[in-house]
Amino acid sequence: MDEPTRIDRLEMRLTEQDSVIEDLNRTVTEQWRVIDRLVRQVAALRDQVEEAAARSAPRGPEPPPPHY
């Protein structure tokens, strides 16, 4: 078989690059989905912590320790 011509080599490279770009696009899209989900989870956890802190916060001034 003949040696691939310059055009053939360029076409092969282009095909490989297209494949790599598609793979990278899928990876980035999936990472954005994961990041979005994690951001929502962190926001929900922050809200839960703030609610728990508000419920357990003392209502008035803290009484002095017993040794005073």
Secondary structure by P-SEA (a helix, b strand, c coil): cccccaaaaaaaaaaaaaaaaaaaaaaaaaaaaaaaaaaaaaaaaaaaaaaaaaaacccccccccccc
